[in-house]
Every structure is written in structure tokens, then in C-alpha cells.
Amino acid sequence: MNPQKSTLYRYAELLASCTRARLTGTRGADEIFTLQVMDCLPSVEFLPSSGNVVDVGSGGGLPGIVWAVERPDLSITLLDSVGKKCIAVNEIISALNLPNVKVVCSRSEDYAKTQRETFSLAGARALSSAGVTAELLAPLVKVGGRVLTFKGEKVSDELSEVNNQWHKLGLSEPSLRHYGDDDSSRCIVLWEKVSRCPAMYPRRTGLAGTKFFWE
């Protein structure tokens, strides 16, 4: 096992043994490593060549900690609004000795007000529907950057409901990169940030999930 993979397995062990907060629905280091940690690896190739990256709704640090291990040259921010999770993940980062990671405990809508369009990439895993995720992440990404999320079998429905309104957020049309087995529905959805996000975004907390930007 190479050093990076060893670190990622140690990360899975720390997630499995965490008692401060429930950081993942999967139990046991082997299952977490196989089903959660390794699932994040296909996204590494889409990270920027340099700059700052933010993982929104990071929870236990997926995929942000995987990115930090695989790309120690990048500065990774893990953003989550649950205090107990942020404390627990800080302890994990310390145990793994990852100097290129920091945890910010905040809602994305609030964080985007002070860190607007400063990141080269904003990503999320299991945050919300594709449209809601795009609205929450787009204000954080600078023009020329990228928005990324992980999706499964419902991706076509989630993308079609937005009805090609991505330009309202300054985003390109999404592209899908499938991964896993031939019959797998798992994919990574990517948007390019092609223009400035309108000043009305981010909207107030919770509005993205109740009053959709595309309606």
C-alpha cells in the first residue's frame, strides 16, 4: 500500500472510531474505506492545477480530506455548519498531520458573503439536488473555476428540472463523468464558471432549497 493510500485507510479508521459525532452512515473502517473514501478518488483528476478548493457540507471530510491527501499542493477548506462535526474533523486532520486543510464552521450562504468568488473549485458530496447544490456553490467560485458534485441514478431528473437555466448562476451547462462498474449509475457532475455570479446570490439561508432559482 502506497503512503497516500495508507493515510486514506488511517482516515477511514479514524472515521469509524469517532465518538464525538456521527460522521458517516457506514460503519467499520474497511467499509468506510471501500464505499466512502475510495468513492471520492475519481474526482481528484478534476481538481485545479493550483489554488484554493472548498468542500461544502463536508461532514466527516468527504471528499475534502481525500483531496488534501492526494493533492498536498492545494489549500483545502472543509465547510460545514454542524459544530460537533467540525470539532471532530479538526481532530482527524490533526491526527493525519494534514497542514493543507482547514475547517470552517459556517453555512455556505454566510461564508459566500465574505469569501465570494475566491475558490478555484467548490465541490460537494451528498449535499442536495444538483440545482440547489449549484446555487450554493456557484457564489464561492471565481470565473474560470469549476463546480463539482457527485450524483447517482437520479442525476438526469435533477439536471432536467433546471431547464438549462445554469447561466443564471454564471455557470456553463453541466457535463457528466461516469465512474465505477459498467452498470454503475455513479457520476461526477461538472460546471465551468463562465461569468460572475449575480449579486443576488447567495440568497438568505434555506431559500435555495425552497424557492428554486430556475423557477
VODREN-526147 format. One record per atom (N, C-alpha, C): x, y, z; atom name. Coordinates in pm, whole numbers, plus 50000, padded with zeros to 5 digits. Layout:
+-------+-------+-------+------+
|     x |     y |     z | atom |
+-------+-------+-------+------+
|     X |     Y |     Z |   CA |
...
+-------+-------+-------+------+
***
This chain:
+-------+-------+-------+------+
|     x |     y |     z | atom |
+-------+-------+-------+------+
| 50085 | 49880 | 50000 |    N |
| 50000 | 50000 | 50000 |   CA |
| 50088 | 50125 | 50000 |    C |
| 50066 | 50217 | 49902 |    N |
| 50149 | 50336 | 49896 |   CA |
| 50116 | 50433 | 50011 |    C |
| 50205 | 50532 | 50038 |    N |
| 50183 | 50620 | 50153 |   CA |
| 50049 | 50694 | 50152 |    C |
| 50005 | 50739 | 50035 |    N |
| 49878 | 50810 | 50029 |   CA |
| 49762 | 50718 | 50063 |    C |
| 49765 | 50596 | 50009 |    N |
| 49657 | 50501 | 50038 |   CA |
| 49658 | 50462 | 50185 |    C |
| 49776 | 50450 | 50243 |    N |
| 49787 | 50419 | 50387 |   CA |
| 49724 | 50530 | 50470 |    C |
| 49749 | 50655 | 50429 |    N |
| 49690 | 50769 | 50500 |   CA |
| 49538 | 50767 | 50487 |    C |
| 49489 | 50734 | 50369 |    N |
| 49345 | 50729 | 50348 |   CA |
| 49281 | 50617 | 50429 |    C |
| 49350 | 50505 | 50443 |    N |
| 49295 | 50397 | 50526 |   CA |
| 49293 | 50439 | 50673 |    C |
| 49399 | 50508 | 50715 |    N |
| 49402 | 50559 | 50852 |   CA |
| 49287 | 50657 | 50874 |    C |
| 49258 | 50735 | 50774 |    N |
| 49143 | 50827 | 50779 |   CA |
| 49014 | 50748 | 50800 |    C |
| 48996 | 50639 | 50726 |    N |
| 48877 | 50554 | 50742 |   CA |
| 48870 | 50499 | 50883 |    C |
| 48982 | 50461 | 50939 |    N |
| 48984 | 50410 | 51077 |   CA |
| 48941 | 50518 | 51176 |    C |
| 48987 | 50640 | 51154 |    N |
| 48950 | 50750 | 51243 |   CA |
| 48802 | 50783 | 51232 |    C |
| 48748 | 50778 | 51110 |    N |
| 48604 | 50799 | 51094 |   CA |
| 48525 | 50691 | 51168 |    C |
| 48571 | 50567 | 51155 |    N |
| 48499 | 50456 | 51217 |   CA |
| 48502 | 50463 | 51369 |    C |
| 48610 | 50517 | 51425 |    N |
| 48627 | 50517 | 51571 |   CA |
| 48579 | 50646 | 51636 |    C |
| 48534 | 50742 | 51556 |    N |
| 48493 | 50871 | 51612 |   CA |
| 48368 | 50856 | 51698 |    C |
| 48374 | 50909 | 51818 |    N |
| 48259 | 50904 | 51909 |   CA |
| 48201 | 51043 | 51936 |    C |
| 48271 | 51146 | 51896 |    N |
| 48227 | 51283 | 51921 |   CA |
| 48103 | 51319 | 51838 |    C |
| 48098 | 51268 | 51713 |    N |
| 47986 | 51299 | 51623 |   CA |
| 47973 | 51187 | 51522 |    C |
| 47851 | 51169 | 51470 |    N |
| 47826 | 51071 | 51363 |   CA |
| 47872 | 51132 | 51232 |    C |
| 47983 | 51083 | 51178 |    N |
| 48043 | 51144 | 51062 |   CA |
| 48014 | 51073 | 50932 |    C |
| 47969 | 50949 | 50940 |    N |
| 47935 | 50874 | 50819 |   CA |
| 47832 | 50768 | 50853 |    C |
| 47746 | 50737 | 50756 |    N |
| 47645 | 50635 | 50779 |   CA |
| 47700 | 50494 | 50771 |    C |
| 47821 | 50480 | 50715 |    N |
| 47882 | 50349 | 50701 |   CA |
| 47965 | 50318 | 50824 |    C |
| 47958 | 50196 | 50872 |    N |
| 48033 | 50159 | 50992 |   CA |
| 48143 | 50060 | 50959 |    C |
| 48254 | 50071 | 51031 |    N |
| 48367 | 49982 | 51010 |   CA |
| 48466 | 50041 | 50913 |    C |
| 48595 | 50037 | 50948 |    N |
| 48698 | 50102 | 50867 |   CA |
| 48703 | 50046 | 50726 |    C |
| 48691 | 49914 | 50711 |    N |
| 48700 | 49855 | 50577 |   CA |
| 48587 | 49904 | 50487 |    C |
| 48465 | 49907 | 50542 |    N |
| 48351 | 49953 | 50463 |   CA |
| 48362 | 50101 | 50430 |    C |
| 48403 | 50181 | 50526 |    N |
| 48420 | 50324 | 50502 |   CA |
| 48525 | 50347 | 50395 |    C |
| 48635 | 50274 | 50405 |    N |
| 48742 | 50290 | 50307 |   CA |
| 48695 | 50254 | 50166 |    C |
| 48625 | 50141 | 50155 |    N |
| 48582 | 50093 | 50024 |   CA |
| 48466 | 50173 | 49966 |    C |
| 48364 | 50199 | 50049 |    N |
| 48240 | 50259 | 49999 |   CA |
| 48240 | 50412 | 50000 |    C |
| 48319 | 50472 | 50088 |    N |
| 48316 | 50617 | 50101 |   CA |
| 48446 | 50682 | 50052 |    C |
| 48557 | 50643 | 50112 |    N |
| 48684 | 50708 | 50080 |   CA |
| 48724 | 50682 | 49935 |    C |
| 48725 | 50555 | 49895 |    N |
| 48766 | 50522 | 49758 |   CA |
| 48670 | 50579 | 49654 |    C |
| 48545 | 50597 | 49692 |    N |
| 48446 | 50654 | 49600 |   CA |
| 48480 | 50798 | 49563 |    C |
| 48557 | 50866 | 49647 |    N |
| 48593 | 51005 | 49620 |   CA |
| 48711 | 51019 | 49524 |    C |
| 48788 | 50915 | 49509 |    N |
| 48911 | 50925 | 49430 |   CA |
| 48891 | 50966 | 49284 |    C |
| 48784 | 50921 | 49215 |    N |
| 48769 | 50962 | 49075 |   CA |
| 48757 | 51112 | 49055 |    C |
| 48725 | 51186 | 49160 |    N |
| 48711 | 51332 | 49146 |   CA |
| 48845 | 51404 | 49148 |    C |
| 48950 | 51337 | 49192 |    N |
| 49080 | 51403 | 49208 |   CA |
| 49131 | 51460 | 49076 |    C |
| 49105 | 51392 | 48966 |    N |
| 49156 | 51438 | 48837 |   CA |
| 49094 | 51570 | 48792 |    C |
| 48984 | 51611 | 48853 |    N |
| 48916 | 51734 | 48814 |   CA |
| 48954 | 51853 | 48902 |    C |
| 49043 | 51831 | 48997 |    N |
| 49089 | 51940 | 49082 |   CA |
| 49177 | 52036 | 49002 |    C |
| 49183 | 52162 | 49043 |    N |
| 49263 | 52260 | 48968 |   CA |
| 49413 | 52233 | 48983 |    C |
| 49491 | 52290 | 48893 |    N |
| 49636 | 52272 | 48899 |   CA |
| 49696 | 52346 | 49017 |    C |
| 49627 | 52449 | 49065 |    N |
| 49674 | 52524 | 49182 |   CA |
| 49556 | 52601 | 49241 |    C |
| 49578 | 52660 | 49358 |    N |
| 49475 | 52745 | 49415 |   CA |
| 49405 | 52687 | 49536 |    C |
| 49291 | 52746 | 49569 |    N |
| 49214 | 52709 | 49687 |   CA |
| 49088 | 52634 | 49646 |    C |
| 49054 | 52533 | 49724 |    N |
| 48939 | 52446 | 49697 |   CA |
| 48853 | 52438 | 49823 |    C |
| 48721 | 52437 | 49806 |    N |
| 48632 | 52425 | 49921 |   CA |
| 48537 | 52307 | 49902 |    C |
| 48522 | 52230 | 50008 |    N |
| 48430 | 52117 | 50015 |   CA |
| 48312 | 52162 | 50099 |    C |
| 48197 | 52181 | 50037 |    N |
| 48080 | 52239 | 50103 |   CA |
| 47991 | 52129 | 50160 |    C |
| 47949 | 52146 | 50287 |    N |
| 47872 | 52042 | 50354 |   CA |
| 47958 | 51919 | 50376 |    C |
| 48080 | 51943 | 50420 |    N |
| 48184 | 51839 | 50421 |   CA |
| 48155 | 51724 | 50517 |    C |
| 48080 | 51749 | 50622 |    N |
| 48050 | 51641 | 50717 |   CA |
| 48176 | 51585 | 50779 |    C |
| 48204 | 51458 | 50750 |    N |
| 48324 | 51392 | 50802 |   CA |
| 48449 | 51418 | 50721 |    C |
| 48440 | 51506 | 50621 |    N |
| 48558 | 51540 | 50543 |   CA |
| 48565 | 51477 | 50406 |    C |
| 48452 | 51426 | 50360 |    N |
| 48447 | 51364 | 50227 |   CA |
| 48378 | 51457 | 50128 |    C |
| 48443 | 51493 | 50020 |    N |
| 48570 | 51440 | 49969 |   CA |
| 48693 | 51522 | 50005 |    C |
| 48679 | 51630 | 50083 |    N |
| 48788 | 51724 | 50102 |   CA |
| 48916 | 51665 | 50158 |    C |
| 48905 | 51575 | 50255 |    N |
| 49027 | 51516 | 50311 |   CA |
| 49095 | 51424 | 50210 |    C |
| 49015 | 51355 | 50131 |    N |
| 49075 | 51274 | 50023 |   CA |
| 49152 | 51364 | 49927 |    C |
| 49095 | 51477 | 49892 |    N |
| 49164 | 51572 | 49804 |   CA |
| 49294 | 51621 | 49868 |    C |
| 49288 | 51650 | 49997 |    N |
| 49406 | 51701 | 50066 |   CA |
| 49520 | 51600 | 50068 |    C |
| 49486 | 51473 | 50086 |    N |
| 49588 | 51368 | 50088 |   CA |
| 49647 | 51348 | 49948 |    C |
| 49561 | 51346 | 49849 |    N |
| 49606 | 51321 | 49712 |   CA |
| 49674 | 51442 | 49649 |    C |
| 49636 | 51562 | 49694 |    N |
| 49692 | 51685 | 49635 |   CA |
| 49742 | 51778 | 49747 |    C |
| 49855 | 51745 | 49808 |    N |
| 49907 | 51827 | 49918 |   CA |
| 49948 | 51968 | 49876 |    C |
| 49953 | 51993 | 49744 |    N |
| 49988 | 52125 | 49693 |   CA |
| 49871 | 52222 | 49694 |    C |
| 49750 | 52171 | 49714 |    N |
| 49631 | 52255 | 49717 |   CA |
| 49595 | 52294 | 49860 |    C |
| 49531 | 52407 | 49874 |    N |
| 49477 | 52451 | 50003 |   CA |
| 49329 | 52415 | 50006 |    C |
| 49291 | 52330 | 50101 |    N |
| 49155 | 52275 | 50107 |   CA |
| 49080 | 52331 | 50228 |    C |
| 48961 | 52383 | 50205 |    N |
| 48873 | 52427 | 50313 |   CA |
| 48756 | 52330 | 50323 |    C |
| 48731 | 52281 | 50443 |    N |
| 48615 | 52196 | 50471 |   CA |
| 48510 | 52282 | 50539 |    C |
| 48396 | 52297 | 50474 |    N |
| 48291 | 52387 | 50523 |   CA |
| 48171 | 52305 | 50570 |    C |
| 48133 | 52324 | 50695 |    N |
| 48016 | 52256 | 50749 |   CA |
| 47957 | 52342 | 50860 |    C |
| 47826 | 52331 | 50878 |    N |
| 47758 | 52417 | 50976 |   CA |
| 47735 | 52350 | 51110 |    C |
| 47770 | 52222 | 51122 |    N |
| 47745 | 52147 | 51247 |   CA |
| 47871 | 52149 | 51333 |    C |
| 47862 | 52215 | 51446 |    N |
| 47978 | 52235 | 51531 |   CA |
| 48048 | 52108 | 51576 |    C |
| 47971 | 52008 | 51617 |    N |
| 48030 | 51883 | 51665 |   CA |
| 48111 | 51814 | 51555 |    C |
| 48059 | 51819 | 51434 |    N |
| 48131 | 51758 | 51322 |   CA |
| 48261 | 51834 | 51294 |    C |
| 48255 | 51966 | 51299 |    N |
| 48374 | 52046 | 51273 |   CA |
| 48483 | 52017 | 51376 |    C |
| 48446 | 52004 | 51501 |    N |
| 48544 | 51973 | 51606 |   CA |
| 48606 | 51835 | 51581 |    C |
| 48521 | 51737 | 51551 |    N |
| 48569 | 51601 | 51527 |   CA |
| 48662 | 51594 | 51406 |    C |
| 48626 | 51664 | 51300 |    N |
| 48709 | 51662 | 51179 |   CA |
| 48841 | 51733 | 51203 |    C |
| 48839 | 51838 | 51280 |    N |
| 48965 | 51905 | 51316 |   CA |
| 49060 | 51807 | 51387 |    C |
| 49005 | 51724 | 51474 |    N |
| 49087 | 51625 | 51544 |   CA |
| 49145 | 51522 | 51446 |    C |
| 49064 | 51483 | 51349 |    N |
| 49110 | 51387 | 51248 |   CA |
| 49223 | 51449 | 51163 |    C |
| 49205 | 51573 | 51123 |    N |
| 49308 | 51642 | 51044 |   CA |
| 49439 | 51647 | 51120 |    C |
| 49429 | 51677 | 51249 |    N |
| 49548 | 51683 | 51335 |   CA |
| 49617 | 51548 | 51343 |    C |
| 49537 | 51442 | 51359 |    N |
| 49592 | 51306 | 51368 |   CA |
| 49659 | 51262 | 51238 |    C |
| 49606 | 51309 | 51127 |    N |
| 49662 | 51273 | 50996 |   CA |
| 49776 | 51365 | 50954 |    C |
| 49796 | 51473 | 51030 |    N |
| 49902 | 51570 | 51000 |   CA |
| 49887 | 51625 | 50859 |    C |
| 49774 | 51691 | 50835 |    N |
| 49745 | 51749 | 50704 |   CA |
| 49748 | 51902 | 50715 |    C |
| 49862 | 51963 | 50688 |    N |
| 49875 | 52108 | 50704 |   CA |
| 49801 | 52190 | 50599 |    C |
| 49757 | 52126 | 50492 |    N |
| 49691 | 52200 | 50384 |   CA |
| 49539 | 52202 | 50395 |    C |
| 49486 | 52166 | 50513 |    N |
| 49342 | 52163 | 50534 |   CA |
| 49302 | 52252 | 50651 |    C |
| 49191 | 52323 | 50635 |    N |
| 49132 | 52394 | 50748 |   CA |
| 48982 | 52370 | 50749 |    C |
| 48923 | 52376 | 50867 |    N |
| 48780 | 52357 | 50884 |   CA |
| 48716 | 52491 | 50916 |    C |
| 48607 | 52522 | 50847 |    N |
| 48530 | 52643 | 50876 |   CA |
| 48388 | 52599 | 50913 |    C |
| 48343 | 52642 | 51028 |    N |
| 48208 | 52606 | 51073 |   CA |
| 48114 | 52721 | 51038 |    C |
| 48041 | 52704 | 50930 |    N |
| 47952 | 52810 | 50880 |   CA |
| 47857 | 52751 | 50777 |    C |
| 47746 | 52818 | 50757 |    N |
| 47659 | 52785 | 50645 |   CA |
| 47720 | 52844 | 50518 |    C |
| 47700 | 52776 | 50408 |    N |
| 47762 | 52821 | 50283 |   CA |
| 47712 | 52960 | 50242 |    C |
| 47584 | 52989 | 50268 |    N |
| 47530 | 53119 | 50231 |   CA |
| 47603 | 53232 | 50304 |    C |
| 47633 | 53209 | 50432 |    N |
| 47705 | 53311 | 50510 |   CA |
| 47851 | 53319 | 50468 |    C |
| 47912 | 53205 | 50445 |    N |
| 48054 | 53202 | 50409 |   CA |
| 48078 | 53271 | 50275 |    C |
| 47985 | 53253 | 50182 |    N |
| 48000 | 53313 | 50050 |   CA |
| 47995 | 53466 | 50054 |    C |
| 47938 | 53522 | 50158 |    N |
| 47933 | 53667 | 50169 |   CA |
| 48070 | 53727 | 50194 |    C |
| 48157 | 53652 | 50260 |    N |
| 48292 | 53702 | 50290 |   CA |
| 48398 | 53641 | 50200 |    C |
| 48367 | 53528 | 50137 |    N |
| 48465 | 53459 | 50051 |   CA |
| 48411 | 53445 | 49908 |    C |
| 48342 | 53547 | 49865 |    N |
| 48275 | 53541 | 49736 |   CA |
| 48375 | 53528 | 49621 |    C |
| 48352 | 53427 | 49537 |    N |
| 48430 | 53404 | 49415 |   CA |
| 48581 | 53406 | 49440 |    C |
| 48623 | 53332 | 49542 |    N |
| 48765 | 53324 | 49576 |   CA |
| 48825 | 53186 | 49551 |    C |
| 48743 | 53085 | 49524 |    N |
| 48795 | 52949 | 49512 |   CA |
| 48807 | 52906 | 49366 |    C |
| 48907 | 52822 | 49340 |    N |
| 48925 | 52766 | 49206 |   CA |
| 48827 | 52653 | 49180 |    C |
| 48783 | 52588 | 49286 |    N |
| 48682 | 52481 | 49275 |   CA |
| 48603 | 52472 | 49404 |    C |
| 48472 | 52454 | 49390 |    N |
| 48386 | 52422 | 49504 |   CA |
| 48320 | 52289 | 49473 |    C |
| 48327 | 52196 | 49567 |    N |
| 48269 | 52064 | 49547 |   CA |
| 48181 | 52023 | 49662 |    C |
| 48098 | 51924 | 49638 |    N |
| 48009 | 51872 | 49742 |   CA |
| 47973 | 51729 | 49710 |    C |
| 47951 | 51653 | 49815 |    N |
| 47910 | 51513 | 49802 |   CA |
| 47789 | 51493 | 49893 |    C |
| 47677 | 51452 | 49836 |    N |
| 47555 | 51426 | 49914 |   CA |
| 47506 | 51551 | 49986 |    C |
| 47510 | 51664 | 49918 |    N |
| 47465 | 51789 | 49979 |   CA |
| 47316 | 51812 | 49955 |    C |
| 47276 | 51813 | 49828 |    N |
| 47135 | 51838 | 49792 |   CA |
| 47118 | 51800 | 49645 |    C |
| 47005 | 51837 | 49588 |    N |
| 46983 | 51814 | 49446 |   CA |
| 47085 | 51894 | 49365 |    C |
| 47101 | 51859 | 49239 |    N |
| 47201 | 51925 | 49156 |   CA |
| 47177 | 52075 | 49145 |    C |
| 47052 | 52116 | 49126 |    N |
| 47022 | 52257 | 49113 |   CA |
| 47050 | 52337 | 49239 |    C |
| 47009 | 52284 | 49352 |    N |
| 47032 | 52351 | 49481 |   CA |
| 47181 | 52355 | 49511 |    C |
| 47250 | 52245 | 49485 |    N |
| 47395 | 52240 | 49508 |   CA |
| 47465 | 52345 | 49423 |    C |
| 47427 | 52357 | 49298 |    N |
| 47489 | 52456 | 49210 |   CA |
| 47469 | 52597 | 49263 |    C |
| 47350 | 52627 | 49313 |    N |
| 47328 | 52762 | 49365 |   CA |
| 47414 | 52789 | 49488 |    C |
| 47429 | 52691 | 49574 |    N |
| 47508 | 52711 | 49696 |   CA |
| 47658 | 52723 | 49667 |    C |
| 47705 | 52655 | 49562 |    N |
| 47848 | 52652 | 49534 |   CA |
| 47893 | 52763 | 49439 |    C |
| 47809 | 52800 | 49344 |    N |
| 47850 | 52896 | 49240 |   CA |
| 47903 | 53029 | 49296 |    C |
| 47842 | 53087 | 49401 |    N |
| 47894 | 53215 | 49451 |   CA |
| 48035 | 53206 | 49508 |    C |
| 48081 | 53087 | 49540 |    N |
| 48213 | 53070 | 49601 |   CA |
| 48325 | 53062 | 49497 |    C |
| 48291 | 53036 | 49371 |    N |
| 48391 | 53003 | 49270 |   CA |
| 48420 | 53123 | 49180 |    C |
| 48549 | 53147 | 49156 |    N |
| 48587 | 53257 | 49068 |   CA |
| 48567 | 53218 | 48922 |    C |
| 48555 | 53318 | 48837 |    N |
| 48541 | 53293 | 48694 |   CA |
| 48664 | 53217 | 48644 |    C |
| 48638 | 53113 | 48566 |    N |
| 48745 | 53025 | 48522 |   CA |
| 48760 | 52902 | 48609 |    C |
| 48688 | 52901 | 48722 |    N |
| 48691 | 52788 | 48814 |   CA |
| 48584 | 52686 | 48779 |    C |
| 48556 | 52601 | 48877 |    N |
| 48470 | 52486 | 48848 |   CA |
| 48386 | 52450 | 48970 |    C |
| 48265 | 52402 | 48944 |    N |
| 48176 | 52347 | 49047 |   CA |
| 48165 | 52197 | 49021 |    C |
| 48167 | 52119 | 49128 |    N |
| 48169 | 51972 | 49115 |   CA |
| 48077 | 51911 | 49219 |    C |
| 48003 | 51809 | 49178 |    N |
| 47925 | 51732 | 49275 |   CA |
| 47914 | 51587 | 49230 |    C |
| 47885 | 51500 | 49325 |    N |
| 47869 | 51357 | 49299 |   CA |
| 47721 | 51325 | 49289 |    C |
| 47683 | 51242 | 49193 |    N |
| 47543 | 51207 | 49176 |   CA |
| 47528 | 51059 | 49140 |    C |
| 47402 | 51012 | 49146 |    N |
| 47371 | 50873 | 49115 |   CA |
| 47259 | 50863 | 49014 |    C |
| 47170 | 50768 | 49037 |    N |
| 47070 | 50733 | 48936 |   CA |
| 46967 | 50843 | 48909 |    C |
| 46953 | 50940 | 48998 |    N |
| 46854 | 51047 | 48978 |   CA |
| 46912 | 51169 | 48906 |    C |
| 47036 | 51160 | 48860 |    N |
| 47103 | 51278 | 48806 |   CA |
| 47029 | 51338 | 48687 |    C |
| 46978 | 51256 | 48596 |    N |
| 46910 | 51310 | 48478 |   CA |
| 46787 | 51391 | 48516 |    C |
| 46709 | 51340 | 48611 |    N |
| 46590 | 51413 | 48656 |   CA |
| 46629 | 51546 | 48722 |    C |
| 46734 | 51543 | 48804 |    N |
| 46776 | 51663 | 48876 |   CA |
| 46828 | 51770 | 48780 |    C |
| 46899 | 51728 | 48677 |    N |
| 46951 | 51825 | 48581 |   CA |
| 46842 | 51880 | 48490 |    C |
| 46750 | 51793 | 48448 |    N |
| 46646 | 51837 | 48354 |   CA |
| 46549 | 51934 | 48419 |    C |
| 46527 | 51924 | 48550 |    N |
| 46431 | 52014 | 48613 |   CA |
| 46480 | 52159 | 48613 |    C |
| 46609 | 52178 | 48601 |    N |
| 46663 | 52315 | 48597 |   CA |
| 46638 | 52380 | 48462 |    C |
| 46612 | 52300 | 48360 |    N |
| 46571 | 52350 | 48229 |   CA |
| 46671 | 52450 | 48169 |    C |
| 46799 | 52411 | 48174 |    N |
| 46906 | 52490 | 48111 |   CA |
| 46914 | 52633 | 48161 |    C |
| 46891 | 52651 | 48290 |    N |
| 46897 | 52786 | 48348 |   CA |
| 47026 | 52811 | 48426 |    C |
| 47127 | 52731 | 48401 |    N |
| 47253 | 52741 | 48477 |   CA |
| 47321 | 52877 | 48459 |    C |
| 47298 | 52941 | 48345 |    N |
| 47361 | 53070 | 48319 |   CA |
| 47320 | 53176 | 48422 |    C |
| 47208 | 53155 | 48487 |    N |
| 47163 | 53248 | 48590 |   CA |
| 47260 | 53253 | 48708 |    C |
| 47342 | 53150 | 48722 |    N |
| 47442 | 53143 | 48828 |   CA |
| 47583 | 53172 | 48777 |    C |
| 47594 | 53201 | 48647 |    N |
| 47726 | 53221 | 48588 |   CA |
| 47793 | 53090 | 48550 |    C |
| 47715 | 52983 | 48539 |    N |
| 47770 | 52850 | 48512 |   CA |
| 47741 | 52806 | 48369 |    C |
| 47829 | 52717 | 48320 |    N |
| 47808 | 52651 | 48192 |   CA |
| 47703 | 52542 | 48207 |    C |
| 47665 | 52482 | 48096 |    N |
| 47586 | 52360 | 48103 |   CA |
| 47671 | 52252 | 48168 |    C |
| 47610 | 52162 | 48245 |    N |
| 47688 | 52060 | 48315 |   CA |
| 47738 | 51950 | 48222 |    C |
| 47850 | 51890 | 48259 |    N |
| 47900 | 51770 | 48191 |   CA |
| 47909 | 51658 | 48294 |    C |
| 47886 | 51536 | 48250 |    N |
| 47884 | 51419 | 48339 |   CA |
| 48003 | 51328 | 48309 |    C |
| 48068 | 51282 | 48414 |    N |
| 48176 | 51185 | 48401 |   CA |
| 48138 | 51063 | 48486 |    C |
| 48103 | 50955 | 48420 |    N |
| 48063 | 50835 | 48492 |   CA |
| 48186 | 50758 | 48541 |    C |
| 48169 | 50689 | 48652 |    N |
| 48279 | 50610 | 48706 |   CA |
| 48222 | 50486 | 48776 |    C |
| 48311 | 50395 | 48809 |    N |
| 48268 | 50270 | 48872 |   CA |
| 48248 | 50161 | 48768 |    C |
| 48174 | 50058 | 48805 |    N |
| 48148 | 49946 | 48714 |   CA |
| 48068 | 49992 | 48593 |    C |
| 48065 | 49907 | 48490 |    N |
| 47994 | 49942 | 48367 |   CA |
| 47847 | 49972 | 48391 |    C |
| 47786 | 49904 | 48487 |    N |
| 47644 | 49924 | 48514 |   CA |
| 47620 | 50023 | 48628 |    C |
| 47725 | 50092 | 48670 |    N |
| 47712 | 50188 | 48780 |   CA |
| 47643 | 50315 | 48734 |    C |
| 47558 | 50372 | 48821 |    N |
| 47491 | 50498 | 48791 |   CA |
| 47568 | 50617 | 48850 |    C |
| 47680 | 50589 | 48914 |    N |
| 47756 | 50696 | 48980 |   CA |
| 47824 | 50786 | 48877 |    C |
| 47821 | 50915 | 48903 |    N |
| 47886 | 51009 | 48813 |   CA |
| 47928 | 51134 | 48889 |    C |
| 48019 | 51206 | 48828 |    N |
| 48060 | 51338 | 48876 |   CA |
| 48003 | 51440 | 48779 |    C |
| 47936 | 51540 | 48833 |    N |
| 47879 | 51648 | 48753 |   CA |
| 47970 | 51770 | 48765 |    C |
| 48006 | 51828 | 48651 |    N |
| 48097 | 51942 | 48648 |   CA |
| 48033 | 52060 | 48575 |    C |
| 48050 | 52178 | 48634 |    N |
| 48013 | 52303 | 48568 |   CA |
| 48136 | 52393 | 48563 |    C |
| 48152 | 52465 | 48455 |    N |
| 48256 | 52567 | 48447 |   CA |
| 48195 | 52701 | 48489 |    C |
| 48271 | 52779 | 48561 |    N |
| 48226 | 52914 | 48600 |   CA |
| 48265 | 53010 | 48487 |    C |
| 48168 | 53046 | 48406 |    N |
| 48198 | 53121 | 48284 |   CA |
| 48175 | 53272 | 48297 |    C |
| 48103 | 53314 | 48401 |    N |
| 48082 | 53458 | 48423 |   CA |
| 48055 | 53482 | 48571 |    C |
| 48059 | 53607 | 48610 |    N |
| 48036 | 53640 | 48751 |   CA |
| 47897 | 53596 | 48795 |    C |
| 47889 | 53549 | 48919 |    N |
| 47760 | 53512 | 48976 |   CA |
| 47685 | 53640 | 49012 |    C |
| 47559 | 53654 | 48972 |    N |
| 47484 | 53776 | 49004 |   CA |
| 47486 | 53808 | 49153 |    C |
| 47480 | 53937 | 49183 |    N |
| 47492 | 53984 | 49321 |   CA |
| 47381 | 53932 | 49412 |    C |
| 47268 | 53890 | 49355 |    N |
| 47159 | 53840 | 49440 |   CA |
| 47192 | 53708 | 49507 |    C |
| 47297 | 53640 | 49459 |    N |
| 47340 | 53514 | 49520 |   CA |
| 47468 | 53538 | 49601 |    C |
| 47479 | 53480 | 49720 |    N |
| 47386 | 53384 | 49780 |   CA |
| 47262 | 53452 | 49838 |    C |
| 47151 | 53383 | 49827 |    N |
| 47029 | 53429 | 49892 |   CA |
| 47033 | 53390 | 50039 |    C |
| 46932 | 53434 | 50114 |    N |
| 46933 | 53405 | 50259 |   CA |
| 46927 | 53255 | 50285 |    C |
| 46973 | 53217 | 50401 |    N |
| 46985 | 53076 | 50439 |   CA |
| 46855 | 53000 | 50421 |    C |
| 46862 | 52887 | 50352 |    N |
| 46747 | 52799 | 50335 |   CA |
| 46664 | 52826 | 50212 |    C |
| 46680 | 52941 | 50149 |    N |
| 46594 | 52977 | 50037 |   CA |
| 46624 | 52893 | 49912 |    C |
| 46749 | 52852 | 49895 |    N |
| 46787 | 52776 | 49776 |   CA |
| 46707 | 52646 | 49766 |    C |
| 46674 | 52587 | 49880 |    N |
| 46603 | 52460 | 49880 |   CA |
| 46453 | 52470 | 49882 |    C |
| 46400 | 52592 | 49890 |    N |
| 46254 | 52609 | 49896 |   CA |
| 46198 | 52693 | 49782 |    C |
| 46275 | 52787 | 49734 |    N |
| 46234 | 52871 | 49620 |   CA |
| 46345 | 52860 | 49515 |    C |
| 46326 | 52771 | 49419 |    N |
| 46435 | 52736 | 49329 |   CA |
| 46470 | 52849 | 49232 |    C |
| 46598 | 52867 | 49209 |    N |
| 46642 | 52978 | 49125 |   CA |
| 46594 | 52967 | 48981 |    C |
| 46562 | 52847 | 48937 |    N |
| 46524 | 52827 | 48796 |   CA |
| 46374 | 52841 | 48772 |    C |
| 46297 | 52865 | 48874 |    N |
| 46151 | 52874 | 48857 |   CA |
| 46105 | 53018 | 48845 |    C |
+-------+-------+-------+------+
***
